[in-house]
Amino acid sequence: MLSNSSHNQFVDSLNNSVSMKSGNLILLFLVLSTIASAQQRARELGLKFGVLEPGKFNAITDVKGVKVGHTTLIRGDSVRTGVTAIIPATGNIFQEKLPAAIYVGNGFGKLAGITQVKELGNLETPIILTNTLSVPVAMDAIIGYTLEQKGNERVQSVNAVVGETNDGGINDIRGRHIKKDDVLNAINSASDGPVTEGSVGAGTGTIAFGFKGGIGTASRKLSDIMGGYTLGVLVQTNYGGMLEIAGVPVMQELAKTKPSDELQKKADGSCMIVVATDAPLDSRNLERLAKRAFMALAKTGSYASNGSGDYVIAFSTDSSLRIPYSSRVRTINPTILQNDAVNGLFQAAVEATEEALINSLFMATPVMGKSKNLVPVLPVKRVLEIIKQYQKIKLP
């Protein structure tokens, strides 16, 4: 296992590399695997975001019934991409849909399935995250997966929900290497419990703030007084801005300069945010919840630049709110939270999303991709030093 100093020295040596033969690539990925085992989540390093307590795994899977699966593609010297599947609930989701909503922070993206979710307020398939040019193949895979489920023999329309970010900086995105089996593998391998983060699945080739981004997750468990509900978040980070962590201007300190044109170029990208909760929320309040999750992007230094596609998908797993595909009754009588009762969930959404975003950076490993382009990881040791320095500042 590498220490933080050894880790940073290794990254520096990679940055100085001018060539990488296939044999050395194998060695590279073996070393990167060692680095991955050394990574620690933000909370494990003493950083806390907000005041609410996380769930058992501090992951989206703390919401009962939610599962996550990854397919990671690392091939040759230029394929660095993957798929992440979020299974929102047990059972046949198409036959018993979940209340859902989508909030568009900045629409420079290719989120499939958005209009039907916004129109009808429900989710009927797993949520797939991948790269920009693999959205069509992911849709095809979800459609096939749904049609083949028992009970769906007469289904003739499927609203596949697929989100994306563009990993073309280090991945041969034009090669469109994601295939249907890769998507199905992510779905079929999905599990509850701890979620693998960092340079994995849909986060394999992503970049955030000029450093390696990826998959991050976190959760919050409300107290009994606040309803006792659980909220979990999973993110795919490929965005930028002026990085802030725990309110500290980390990027400014790392760069030792004011925002420049070069830093502005690192603001473009995209971020997908998925929010799950077991609270009984209808689509209207789920959209309000999604808007709060989006606020966390600003807390990390993002301003949702022109070239950034930033979306939040939120859904509720409350079994009493499942929406039948077909029913003989004309009306339903759901029990949903009143507006005044959602404040705790709003707070949880901001806190969990901020932590998930930072976890994606802390858990990422350096990746070298096409054109021998190496994306280094955030220098966590230096970041912690900066944060400690700011915490000691005393105002007059």
C-alpha positions as CSV (number, residue, x, y, z in Angstrom):
1,M,0.0,0.0,0.0
2,L,1.4,3.4,-1.0
3,S,1.6,6.3,1.4
4,N,0.2,9.7,0.4
5,S,3.8,11.0,-0.3
6,S,4.6,7.9,-2.3
7,H,1.3,8.2,-4.1
8,N,2.1,11.9,-5.1
9,Q,5.6,11.0,-6.2
10,F,4.2,8.2,-8.4
11,V,1.7,10.6,-10.0
12,D,4.6,13.0,-10.7
13,S,6.6,10.3,-12.4
14,L,3.7,9.4,-14.6
15,N,3.2,13.0,-15.6
16,N,6.8,13.1,-16.7
17,S,6.5,9.9,-18.8
18,V,6.7,10.4,-22.6
19,S,6.0,6.8,-23.7
20,M,4.2,3.8,-22.5
21,K,4.5,0.4,-24.2
22,S,1.8,-2.3,-23.8
23,G,3.9,-4.3,-21.3
24,N,4.4,-1.2,-19.1
25,L,0.6,-0.5,-19.3
26,I,0.0,-3.8,-17.6
27,L,2.4,-2.8,-14.8
28,L,0.8,0.6,-14.6
29,F,-2.7,-0.8,-14.0
30,L,-1.3,-3.2,-11.3
31,V,0.2,-0.2,-9.5
32,L,-3.0,1.8,-9.9
33,S,-4.8,-1.1,-8.3
34,T,-2.5,-0.8,-5.3
35,I,-3.2,2.9,-5.2
36,A,-6.9,2.3,-5.2
37,S,-6.6,0.2,-2.1
38,A,-4.9,3.1,-0.3
39,Q,-7.6,5.7,-1.1
40,Q,-9.7,7.0,1.8
41,R,-13.1,8.7,1.7
42,A,-13.4,12.2,3.0
43,R,-15.1,11.2,6.2
44,E,-12.4,8.7,6.9
45,L,-9.9,11.5,6.8
46,G,-11.8,13.6,9.3
47,L,-13.9,15.8,6.9
48,K,-17.5,16.2,7.7
49,F,-20.2,17.9,5.6
50,G,-23.1,19.3,7.5
51,V,-24.5,18.0,10.8
52,L,-26.7,15.1,9.8
53,E,-25.4,11.5,10.3
54,P,-24.7,9.2,7.4
55,G,-26.3,5.8,7.0
56,K,-24.5,2.5,7.6
57,F,-22.6,2.5,4.3
58,N,-22.7,6.3,3.7
59,A,-23.9,5.4,0.3
60,I,-27.0,5.5,-1.9
61,T,-27.6,1.9,-1.1
62,D,-28.5,2.8,2.5
63,V,-31.9,3.4,1.0
64,K,-33.5,0.0,1.2
65,G,-33.9,-1.7,-2.2
66,V,-31.5,0.5,-4.1
67,K,-28.6,-1.4,-5.8
68,V,-25.6,-0.2,-7.7
69,G,-23.5,-2.1,-10.3
70,H,-20.5,-1.1,-12.5
71,T,-18.9,-2.2,-15.7
72,T,-15.4,-0.8,-16.1
73,L,-13.7,-0.9,-19.5
74,I,-9.9,-0.5,-19.6
75,R,-8.4,-1.9,-22.8
76,G,-5.2,-1.1,-24.7
77,D,-4.0,2.4,-24.4
78,S,-7.1,4.4,-25.2
79,V,-10.3,2.7,-23.9
80,R,-11.1,4.2,-20.5
81,T,-14.9,4.2,-20.0
82,G,-17.7,2.3,-18.4
83,V,-21.3,1.9,-17.2
84,T,-22.9,2.5,-13.8
85,A,-26.4,1.1,-13.1
86,I,-28.6,2.2,-10.3
87,I,-31.5,-0.2,-9.6
88,P,-34.0,2.0,-7.8
89,A,-36.1,-0.7,-6.2
90,T,-36.9,-4.4,-6.0
91,G,-39.5,-6.1,-8.2
92,N,-40.7,-5.2,-11.7
93,I,-40.1,-1.5,-11.9
94,F,-42.1,-1.1,-15.1
95,Q,-45.2,-2.7,-13.6
96,E,-44.9,-0.8,-10.4
97,K,-43.3,2.6,-11.2
98,L,-41.7,4.9,-8.7
99,P,-42.5,8.6,-8.2
100,A,-39.6,10.6,-9.7
101,A,-38.4,14.0,-10.9
102,I,-35.6,15.5,-12.9
103,Y,-34.1,18.9,-12.4
104,V,-32.0,20.5,-15.1
105,G,-29.3,22.7,-13.7
106,N,-27.7,23.3,-17.1
107,G,-29.0,21.5,-20.1
108,F,-25.8,20.9,-22.1
109,G,-26.2,17.2,-22.0
110,K,-27.9,14.1,-23.5
111,L,-30.1,12.8,-20.7
112,A,-32.5,10.3,-22.3
113,G,-36.0,9.8,-21.0
114,I,-36.3,13.2,-19.3
115,T,-39.5,14.4,-20.9
116,Q,-41.6,11.5,-19.9
117,V,-40.3,11.6,-16.3
118,K,-41.1,15.3,-16.2
119,E,-44.5,14.9,-17.7
120,L,-45.8,11.8,-15.8
121,G,-43.7,12.1,-12.7
122,N,-42.5,8.4,-12.6
123,L,-39.6,6.2,-13.2
124,E,-40.0,2.8,-14.9
125,T,-36.5,1.5,-15.6
126,P,-33.1,1.3,-13.9
127,I,-31.0,4.5,-14.3
128,I,-27.9,4.1,-16.4
129,L,-24.9,6.4,-16.4
130,T,-22.2,6.1,-19.1
131,N,-20.4,8.3,-21.7
132,T,-22.0,10.7,-24.1
133,L,-21.8,8.6,-27.3
134,S,-23.0,5.4,-25.5
135,V,-26.4,6.7,-24.6
136,P,-28.2,5.0,-27.5
137,V,-26.7,1.6,-26.8
138,A,-27.5,1.9,-23.1
139,M,-31.1,2.8,-24.1
140,D,-31.3,-0.3,-26.3
141,A,-30.0,-2.5,-23.5
142,I,-32.5,-1.1,-21.0
143,I,-35.4,-1.6,-23.5
144,G,-34.4,-5.2,-24.1
145,Y,-33.9,-5.8,-20.3
146,T,-37.4,-4.4,-19.6
147,L,-39.2,-6.2,-22.4
148,E,-37.7,-9.6,-21.3
149,Q,-38.9,-9.2,-17.7
150,K,-41.7,-11.5,-16.7
151,G,-45.0,-9.7,-16.8
152,N,-43.9,-7.3,-19.6
153,E,-44.8,-9.6,-22.5
154,R,-47.3,-7.1,-23.9
155,V,-45.3,-3.9,-23.3
156,Q,-44.8,-1.8,-26.4
157,S,-43.2,1.4,-25.0
158,V,-40.3,1.8,-22.5
159,N,-38.9,5.1,-21.2
160,A,-35.2,4.3,-20.7
161,V,-33.4,6.8,-18.4
162,V,-29.8,7.2,-19.4
163,G,-27.5,10.0,-18.1
164,E,-24.0,10.8,-19.4
165,T,-20.8,12.8,-19.2
166,N,-18.2,13.1,-21.9
167,D,-15.0,11.2,-21.1
168,G,-13.4,12.0,-24.4
169,G,-10.4,13.6,-22.7
170,I,-8.8,10.2,-22.0
171,N,-11.2,7.7,-23.6
172,D,-11.5,6.8,-27.3
173,I,-15.1,8.0,-27.1
174,R,-15.5,8.0,-30.9
175,G,-14.8,4.2,-30.9
176,R,-18.1,3.7,-29.0
177,H,-16.7,0.7,-27.1
178,I,-19.7,0.3,-24.7
179,K,-21.9,-2.6,-25.9
180,K,-25.3,-3.9,-24.7
181,D,-23.6,-6.7,-22.7
182,D,-21.6,-4.1,-20.8
183,V,-24.8,-2.3,-19.7
184,L,-26.6,-5.6,-18.9
185,N,-23.6,-6.7,-16.8
186,A,-23.8,-3.5,-14.7
187,I,-27.5,-4.1,-14.2
188,N,-27.2,-7.8,-13.4
189,S,-24.2,-7.4,-11.1
190,A,-25.8,-4.6,-9.1
191,S,-25.8,-5.1,-5.3
192,D,-26.6,-3.4,-2.1
193,G,-24.1,-2.6,0.6
194,P,-20.9,-0.6,0.0
195,V,-20.5,1.1,-3.4
196,T,-17.1,1.2,-5.2
197,E,-16.1,4.8,-5.9
198,G,-13.6,6.7,-7.9
199,S,-12.3,5.6,-11.3
200,V,-14.8,2.9,-11.9
201,G,-17.9,2.3,-14.1
202,A,-19.2,5.5,-15.7
203,G,-16.5,7.4,-13.8
204,T,-13.5,5.5,-15.3
205,G,-12.6,8.3,-17.8
206,T,-14.0,11.4,-16.2
207,I,-12.2,14.5,-15.0
208,A,-13.2,17.0,-12.3
209,F,-11.4,20.3,-11.7
210,G,-8.5,19.1,-13.7
211,F,-8.0,16.1,-11.5
212,K,-9.4,12.6,-11.8
213,G,-13.1,12.5,-11.1
214,G,-15.4,9.5,-11.0
215,I,-18.2,7.9,-9.0
216,G,-19.0,9.2,-5.5
217,T,-21.7,8.4,-3.0
218,A,-23.0,9.4,0.4
219,S,-26.1,9.3,2.5
220,R,-27.9,10.8,5.5
221,K,-30.2,9.3,8.0
222,L,-32.8,11.7,9.6
223,S,-33.6,11.5,13.3
224,D,-36.9,10.1,14.4
225,I,-38.1,13.6,15.1
226,M,-37.4,14.5,11.5
227,G,-39.2,11.5,10.2
228,G,-36.4,8.8,10.4
229,Y,-36.1,8.8,6.6
230,T,-32.9,7.9,4.7
231,L,-31.6,9.7,1.7
232,G,-28.7,8.6,-0.5
233,V,-26.8,10.2,-3.4
234,L,-24.6,8.9,-6.2
235,V,-22.7,11.2,-8.5
236,Q,-20.7,10.9,-11.8
237,T,-18.3,13.9,-11.7
238,N,-16.8,15.4,-14.9
239,Y,-17.2,19.1,-14.2
240,G,-15.1,22.0,-12.9
241,G,-14.8,25.5,-11.6
242,M,-12.7,26.7,-8.6
243,L,-12.6,23.8,-6.3
244,E,-13.7,24.4,-2.7
245,I,-13.8,21.7,0.0
246,A,-15.5,22.3,3.4
247,G,-15.7,26.0,2.5
248,V,-11.9,26.3,1.9
249,P,-10.7,27.7,-1.5
250,V,-8.6,24.7,-2.3
251,M,-8.0,25.5,-6.0
252,Q,-6.9,29.0,-5.2
253,E,-4.3,27.7,-2.8
254,L,-3.2,24.9,-5.1
255,A,-2.8,27.3,-8.0
256,K,-1.5,30.2,-5.9
257,T,-3.2,32.6,-8.3
258,K,-6.5,34.2,-9.1
259,P,-8.8,32.5,-11.5
260,S,-7.1,32.5,-15.0
261,D,-8.2,31.6,-18.5
262,E,-6.6,28.1,-18.0
263,L,-8.7,27.5,-14.9
264,Q,-11.8,28.7,-16.7
265,K,-11.2,26.1,-19.4
266,K,-11.5,23.4,-16.7
267,A,-15.0,24.5,-15.7
268,D,-16.7,22.8,-18.6
269,G,-17.8,19.2,-18.4
270,S,-20.9,17.6,-16.8
271,C,-22.2,16.1,-13.6
272,M,-24.9,13.6,-13.1
273,I,-26.5,13.4,-9.6
274,V,-28.9,10.6,-8.6
275,V,-30.9,11.1,-5.3
276,A,-32.9,8.3,-3.7
277,T,-35.0,8.4,-0.6
278,D,-37.5,6.2,1.2
279,A,-39.6,9.3,2.2
280,P,-43.1,9.4,0.8
281,L,-42.5,12.3,-1.7
282,D,-44.5,12.9,-4.9
283,S,-42.9,14.1,-8.1
284,R,-43.4,17.7,-7.2
285,N,-41.5,17.6,-4.0
286,L,-38.9,15.2,-5.5
287,E,-38.2,18.0,-8.0
288,R,-37.8,20.4,-5.1
289,L,-35.5,17.9,-3.5
290,A,-33.5,17.6,-6.7
291,K,-33.0,21.4,-6.8
292,R,-31.5,21.3,-3.3
293,A,-29.0,18.6,-4.4
294,F,-28.0,20.8,-7.2
295,M,-27.1,23.5,-4.7
296,A,-24.2,21.3,-3.5
297,L,-22.4,21.8,-6.8
298,A,-21.9,25.4,-5.9
299,K,-20.5,24.4,-2.5
300,T,-17.7,22.6,-4.3
301,G,-16.8,25.6,-6.5
302,S,-18.9,24.9,-9.6
303,Y,-21.0,27.6,-11.4
304,A,-22.5,25.3,-13.9
305,S,-20.6,26.7,-16.8
306,N,-21.9,26.9,-20.4
307,G,-20.4,23.6,-21.5
308,S,-21.5,21.6,-18.4
309,G,-24.5,19.4,-18.5
310,D,-25.7,19.1,-14.9
311,Y,-28.8,17.0,-14.0
312,V,-30.4,15.7,-10.9
313,I,-32.6,12.6,-11.0
314,A,-34.6,12.0,-7.7
315,F,-36.9,9.2,-6.8
316,S,-38.8,7.7,-3.8
317,T,-38.8,4.1,-2.9
318,D,-41.8,4.3,-0.6
319,S,-43.9,1.2,-1.4
320,S,-47.2,2.9,-0.9
321,L,-46.4,5.3,-3.8
322,R,-45.6,2.7,-6.4
323,I,-47.6,3.5,-9.5
324,P,-49.2,0.5,-11.3
325,Y,-48.7,0.2,-15.1
326,S,-52.4,-0.9,-15.4
327,S,-55.2,-0.6,-13.0
328,R,-59.0,-0.9,-12.9
329,V,-59.5,1.9,-10.5
330,R,-59.7,5.5,-11.6
331,T,-58.2,7.2,-8.5
332,I,-55.4,6.7,-6.0
333,N,-55.1,8.0,-2.5
334,P,-51.4,8.2,-1.6
335,T,-50.0,9.4,1.7
336,I,-47.3,12.0,1.0
337,L,-45.3,14.4,3.1
338,Q,-46.6,17.9,3.6
339,N,-44.4,20.8,2.4
340,D,-43.5,21.8,5.9
341,A,-42.2,18.3,6.6
342,V,-39.5,18.2,3.9
343,N,-36.9,20.5,5.3
344,G,-34.8,17.8,6.9
345,L,-34.7,16.0,3.5
346,F,-33.6,19.3,1.8
347,Q,-30.8,19.6,4.2
348,A,-29.8,15.9,3.8
349,A,-29.8,16.3,0.0
350,V,-27.3,19.2,0.1
351,E,-25.0,17.5,2.7
352,A,-25.0,14.1,1.1
353,T,-24.5,15.5,-2.4
354,E,-21.5,17.7,-1.4
355,E,-19.9,14.7,0.4
356,A,-20.5,12.4,-2.6
357,L,-18.9,14.9,-5.0
358,I,-15.8,15.2,-2.8
359,N,-15.7,11.4,-2.3
360,S,-15.5,11.0,-6.1
361,L,-12.3,13.0,-6.1
362,F,-10.7,11.5,-3.0
363,M,-11.4,7.9,-4.1
364,A,-10.2,8.4,-7.7
365,T,-7.0,6.9,-9.0
366,P,-4.8,8.4,-11.8
367,V,-5.7,7.2,-15.2
368,M,-3.6,7.3,-18.4
369,G,-5.6,7.1,-21.6
370,K,-5.5,8.1,-25.3
371,S,-2.6,10.2,-26.5
372,K,-0.8,9.1,-23.3
373,N,-2.8,11.7,-21.5
374,L,-2.5,11.2,-17.7
375,V,-5.1,12.6,-15.4
376,P,-3.6,12.8,-11.9
377,V,-5.6,12.6,-8.7
378,L,-6.2,15.4,-6.3
379,P,-3.2,15.8,-4.0
380,V,-5.2,14.9,-0.9
381,K,-2.4,15.3,1.6
382,R,-1.8,18.9,0.4
383,V,-5.5,19.5,0.4
384,L,-5.8,18.4,4.1
385,E,-2.9,20.7,5.0
386,I,-4.7,23.6,3.3
387,I,-7.9,22.9,5.1
388,K,-6.1,22.7,8.5
389,Q,-4.3,25.9,7.8
390,Y,-7.6,27.7,7.1
391,Q,-9.3,26.3,10.2
392,K,-6.6,27.8,12.4
393,I,-7.2,31.4,11.0
394,K,-8.5,33.7,13.7
395,L,-10.3,36.8,12.8
396,P,-9.6,40.0,14.7
